[in-house]
Amino acid sequence: MHCSNCGTKIEEGAVFCQNCGASAKDEKGASVKSQPKNSAGEILYYGQDWIRAKHFAIASLPYHDILVTKDKFYILQFPKTSGGTWGLIIGLVLFNIIGAAIGAAIGNSSDRKKRQNARNAWLLENNLTSENYREYIFVEISKDKLKNHLSFEKDKYIVVGDGEKAIRLKKSKKEFTNFKTFIDTYVL
């Protein structure tokens, strides 16, 4: 079973969600439906927590996931959360610079958990279990048009553009290399 409020997996027979505290029953009193066994689509690539390059943010960075299915390329953008910012402010007030780093790390950890809980609503062992990811779509490009919109820079940036705007995403060199190899092999 999965929580209808936050998407966290709930053990069978649980009365409340251990993550958000919501009731494990829906309005009619029946248990929340468990995720379907069949997948909603095959994932060719899924990359988590890409950071938007050249975007100014002290603690709450905008995170994006990259999803490639058989027919489409998606960039998913999660709502901006403020755990890292509040941790940074509290840390600065209480402990100065070292405390700010600790506070930001603690806040970012809670933000990471929120993003993972959102992913759990549609992602299970590299298969799509639902189309709930659609509410987070930031960019959607058909596979046949991807070659015109996607480019790589400096061994760490992915640039996705539509003629009017360009979005630069960055990740570790290893993850970037894996993504570039995947795109060259299976998509382009």
N, C-alpha and C positions, 0 to 999 in steps of 0.2 A: 504494500500500500504506500501511497505518497500523500503528503499533506496537501490539502486543497488550497492552503494559504501561502506556504512558502516552497512547496515542492520537495521537501526533505523526505527521504524514505522513512516510513514508520513501521515498526514491528507489528505483525498481526496481533490483534487483540488489545493494542494500546488505546487508551482513552484520550490522551492528549499528545500533541506533537512535542518531541523532546527538544526541538529547536526553537519554535516560536510560541508554543503553549496553546495553539489553537486546538479546538475539539477535533478528534479523529472521526467524527460523525458529520454527515451533511445535514441540511435542514430537515429532511424527511426521517432522520434517525437511522438511516442505513449506513453501513461502513463506507468510507471513501473508496471509490473504485481503484483497484490496483492498475498499474500500467499494463497496456496490452502486450502480449507476447510477441506479436509480429511487429516488424519495424516499419516505420513510416517512410524510410528511404535509406539507401546505402550511402555512407559517408566515405568519400575518397580521401579527404584530409580534414583534420580538425586541429587548429592551433589555438591555444588559450593564452590570454593575457598579453597580447601585443600592445605596446605603448605607442601612443601617437607622438611622433617626432616633432621637434620644434613647437611644442605646445607648452606654454608657461603654466606651471602649477607647482606649488611648493610641496604639498603632501598628497592631495587627491588627484592623481593622474587619471586621464580618461583611458580606460582599458577597452580593447577590442578583441574579439575572437574571429578567426578566419575559418569558414566552413565551405568546403567544396563538395558538392554532390555530383551526380551523374550529369546534370544539365546546367547547373548554376554555380556561381561563385558569390559568396556572401561575406560581408564584413558586418559583424554584430557589435553593436555598441551598448554597453550596460549603463544604466542610470548612474550618474555621479553620486558617490557616497561620501560622507563627511567624516568617517571614523579617523582617517589619517590626519585630517586638518585639525579636528578637536584634540587628538592626541598630541599633535605638534604644539598647539596653543597651551594646553595644560602643562606639557613638559617644559615649555619655555618659561612659563610663569613660575612653576615649582622648582625646576632643577637647572634652568639655563640651557646651555647647548647640549650637554650629554643627555639631559632629561628630554629635550626636544627630540633627539634621535630615537630614544627609547619610546617615547609617547607616539611618535609617528609610526614606528615599527608595530606597536601594539594595535593602533588604529587601522593600519593597512592590513594587518592580519584579519581583523574582523570584516573588513571590506572584501578580502579575498574569499572568506567563507560565504558571504552573501552572493558573490558572483558564482561560486560553485553550487550553491543551493539553487540558483536560477537555472544553471546548466542541467542539473539533475532532472528538471521537468521535461527535458527533451532528449537527453543524451544518456545512453546506457551501453557500456562496453563497445564503443565505436559504432553504435547504431542509433539512428533517430527513432525514438519511441513515440514522438508526437511532433506537431508543427508549432509548438509553443515558442520556438525561437523566432518566429515571424514578428513578434512584437518588439524585438530588439534589432531588426535589420536596419543597418545604417547605409550600406551600399549593396545593390544586387545587380549582377552582370551575367548575362547569358554566356555559356561556355564558348560558343562560337564567336562572340565579340570580345572575349577576354584579352586576346592578343593585342588589340588596339588600345586597351586601357591599363595594362599592367606592365611595369618595368622595374628593374632592379638597379640599385645604386650602392656603391661603396661597400659591397659585401655585408650590408646590414640593414638597408632600407628597402622597403617595398613601396612603390609609388602607384597609386590607383587614381586615375584621372578620367574625367568625362568631358574634357574640353574646357569647362568653366572653372573647375576647382581640382586640386590634387591633394590627396591624403597620403602622408608618409607614415608608415608604421615601422617600428624597429623591434628587434628581439635579439637574443644572444646569437653569436656567430653560428653555433651548432644548429640551432632551430632555424635560422635563416637559410643555411645550407640545405637542411632537410626539405624545407618548403620549396626552395628554388629547384632542387633535384626533382621533387614531386611534380611541380608545374611543368618543367621541361619534358618529363617523361610521359605524364598522363594527360595533360591538358593542352599544351601548346604544340 
